[in-house]
Amino acid sequence: MGWSFRNLEIYMNPATINLSTHPHGGDHIPVAGLRAPEELRRPFNELAEALLKAADGREVIFLQNYGNYGDSLIRYGTIRFFEDLGLRYREYDMMKRTHKLMALGNGVFDRLTHRHLFVYSGSGAWADACRIGLTNVHRQFAANKDLFILPTTFQYYGLPSDVPVFVRDRFDSWNTVPHAKFCHDMAFYLALVTPGRLLADRVVPNLGLCLAFRTDNEARQHGLAALRGNVDISASGTHRSDPLVFLRFIDQYSVIATDRLHVAIGAMLLGKRVLIVEGNYFKIRAIFNSSIKGIFSNCELVQDSEMYVLADSFDQNNGVISQDI
């Protein structure tokens, strides 16, 4: 019988004063906005089965891709996932040269011993905007072919079909890697954990609208980043930054407007109203259609023009957000 998370309870993260008083971290009610929990859970069950089969009782060497603050949410979900599977793992930070060298050295040594499975973290770093993941995995593959790739967006791939790999969208990434299996971005796993394991000691939001538009080379509409009050929270940290600080920043607000995928995911997990626009390639639309549409009810993919109207409405109404936007 295959692995299943069916016995894990699904919870809501309401904006209550203190969720940590409950032994499991909160009230036993669904995540706000999550209307199809089985659609969220099922791919994680399949990922769990595949990963446990590939590891076959061995220790996992987890190769963490480096990136911005949003990547810390991917890492947070991945660690929670590993904990629930009971995986033995050690983590190498691929931002550090010493860790890259240790991963390569372990890989060469393991050609003889086969003591480890090398698992590369999910990311968007296999694309024109960033190729760090692509480069790191191809280098590691040259040292050891015993690899497993967690849910990722792919513009490029180039590895043999026998490498276990998961895409995080059912569209463009699947066209690039048609033999891959699908699972949601690892940050979505946090919708399946208790509120206390996501973010304890929450408070009622005291701010209305958060504008969180990217200011880097993945921005498609730079005018949004220039809006008054914009805060590119993802640019203020890295994959090693504290994800709880990231979530607490988001939790101050009632409505989040963004073109940052993991700002949107974090806000959805916290029950916020989320408006998201596309970046400069297919990632957001593909993930929206794969993991948000029909699964979460509190996130809308909108046009740039609607974002400008929202920002103007917010300014003109002294912080009151129109429900018509």
N, C-alpha and C positions, 0 to 999 in steps of 0.2 A: 504494500500500500504506500502511495507516494506521500511526501511531506505536505502538510496543509497548515495554514494559519487559521483555519476555521474556528478554532477554539480561542483565538485571540479576540478580545472584545473591541468593538468600535466605539469610540467616544467623541463627544463634542468638546470643543474648547471655548466655553462661554466666557464672556468678559466679566467674570466674577472676581471678588476681591482676593480670595485665596483658595486655590484648587489643591494645594499640597496637604490640606487637612485630611482628605480622603486617603485611605491606605493605597489606592491605586492611582492617586493623583487627580481624581475628579469624579463628577457624576457620570453614571453609566448611560449616556445618551449619545447619539451619533454626532460626528463632526458637523458643525454648521455648514450647510452648503453641499455636503456630500450626499448625493441622492442615489448613487449606484455603487454601494460599497463592494459588492461582489465583482463588479467590473474592475475595480481598483485592486482587489485582493488576488484575483485569479492569476494575473501575470506574475505577481510576486511568489505565488506558490510554485509556478513553473520555473522561475529563476532559482528558487530555493532547491528544488529537485535537481536541476542541472548542476548547480554549484556543489551540492553535497556529493553528487555522483562523481564529478570531476576531481574533487578533493580526496574522496575515498579515504577519509580518516586522517589525511596528512595535514600538517600545519600549512596555513595559507600565508604567503608573503604578499601583503596588500600594498600595491604601488599607487600612491596617491598623486594624481595629477595636480599640478599647481595652477592656481587661477585666482579669481577675485573673491570677494566676500560671499557671493552667491555659491561658490564652490564649497564653502564651509557647510552650507545646508545640505549639499549632496553628500559630503563626508559624514555629517551628523546622521542622516538617514541610513547611510551604509553601515556605520558602526552599530546603530540600533538593530539593523537587519542581521548583522553578524552575531550580535549578542543573543538574539532570539533563536538563531540557528545553533547556538553553542559552538561556533567555529573557534578553533585555536588559530590565532593569527598574530603576526607582527607587521608593523607598518613602516614603510619607507617613504619619506617625503621626497618626491621627485624634483622638488625645487633645490634640494641640497646635492651638491656634487658628490659628497661622500656617500650619500644614500644611493645615488645612481650607481656608483662604483661597487657598493656592497651588493646591490641587486644583480649587477652583471656578474660579480664574483660568485655569488650564490648560484646563479644560473649555470655558469660553467661547471661548478662543482657538482651540481645536481644532475648533470647529464649522466653521471655514474650512480648516484645514490637515489635519485627520484624521491626525495624526502619532502618536497614542497610543491605546491601549486602557486603559480605567480598570477595574481588577480589584479588587473588594471582598473582603476576607478572610472566611473562614468563621467562624461564631460561633453563639451562641444568643440574640443580641441583637435578635430580631424578635418578642419575646414580652411578655406582661404583666410578667414579672419584670424585663425590661430591654428598652428599645426604641431603644437607641443606634444599632444597625445600620440599623434601619428608617428612622430620622430622617436619618442621614448619607446613605444611598443615595438617598432621595427628594430630598434637597437637591442631591446631585450630578447626579441625573437631570435636574433642572430646568436645570442648566448644560450638560450633555452627555449624550446618550442612548447613547453608545458605551460601554456597561457590560457587565461580566461578573461574576457572583456565584459565589464558591466555595462548597463544600458547607456548608449552613446548616440550622439548625432554624427552622421558620417556624410561628408562630401567626398572623401577619399578613404581607401581601405588598403588593398594590396597584399593581404595575407591569405594563406591557403584556406580552403573551405573546411578543413578539419579543426580549426581553432574555434572553440566555443565562444560565440559572440552574441550579444544582445543589442538591438537597436532600441532607441527610446521614442521612435515615431514609426507609424505604419505606412509612410508615404515616401518621401525623398530618400531617407536613410535606407529603407528597405530596397529601393531601386539600386542603391549603391552596393548593398550587401544582401542580395536576395535570399541567401541561405540562412541568414541570421534569424534568431527568435526575437520576439518582442517582449519588452517589459517597460513599465513606466520609469521615468526618471527616479533615481533613488530617493530624492527629497520627498516624493509622494508617499513613500513608506511611512513617513511620520504621521500621516493621517490614520494609520492603523495602530498607533501606540497610545497609551494612556496620556491624558493631558499633563500629568506630572513628569512624564518622560519627554514631553515636547517642551513645555514652558510652564514652570510652577509659579505660584505667587503672582498671578496676573492681576492687573487693575483695570478699572473701567477707562476706556479711551477718553482723553481730554482734548483731543485735536480732531479737526474735521478731515480735510483733504491732504494727502501726501502726494506730491509730485516727485517721482523717482525715475527720471529719465537718464539714460546713459550718455556719457560724455566722451566715449572712446571711439575706436575705429569701427565698431559694430553698429553704431547709431545710423539709422537711415534718415531720420528727420531731425536735423540738428536744432531746428527752431524750438522743439519741445524742451530740449535741455536748457534753452535760454529763458524759459518761462520764469517769472518771479517766484522765488521760493523753492525752485528745484533743488533736490538733494540726491546726488548719485551715491546712495549708501553703499552700493556694491563696490564702488571704486575706493572706498575708505578702508578696506580690509583685504585679507587673502584667505585662501583655503584653510589656513591654520588659525585664523581669528576665531573668537568665541561666537558660535552661532546663536547663543542665547542673547548676546548683546544685539545682534542683527535682528532677532525676532522681537526683542523688547522695543527697539526703535520702531518697527512696523506697528507694534501693538498699541502705540500711543494714538493711532489714527483710526477713524471709522471707514474711510474710503482711500484706496490706493490706486493711483494712475501711474502706469509704468510701461517701459519697453524692456524691462529686465525680467527674464523668465523666473528667476528664483526669488526676486522680490514679490512677484505675483504668486508663486507657490506658497511662500511663507505667509502672505496675507490670506490666501485661501484657507490654509491650515488653521489660522487664527479666527476664521469666520468673518473676515472683512468683506466689504463690497470691492471688487477688483475690476478695473478697466485696463486692458492691455492693448498695445499696438505692436505691429511687427517691427523687427530689426531689419538689417540689410541683407539677410538671406532667409532661407525657408524655415529655420529652426522653430520660431515661435508659432507660426501658423500650423506647422506639421504636428507639434506637440499639443497645441490647443485641440486640434481635431482628433488626436489619438488618446489624450489623457484628461482633458477638461470638458469638452463638449459632451453633454449627456451624462457626465459623471459628477461634476460639480455645478451647482446652480448659481454660485456667487461670483462668477468671473465671465466677463464679456470681452470678446475681441472686437475692437472698434476702429473706426477710421481716424486718421490724424485730425481731421476737421472737428470731430466730436470732442477730442481732447482739448482743443483750443476753446471750444464753446464751454466745456466744463470748467476750465481754468478761469475764463472770463466771468462765468456765472458765479463762481466761488468768490472772486474778488468783489463783484458788484453787490453781492448779498451778504457781505461781512462774515463769510465763513459758513453760510448755510448752503448746503448742497442740494440742488434741485433733483427731485426723484425722476424728472422727465429726461435727464441726460442719459 
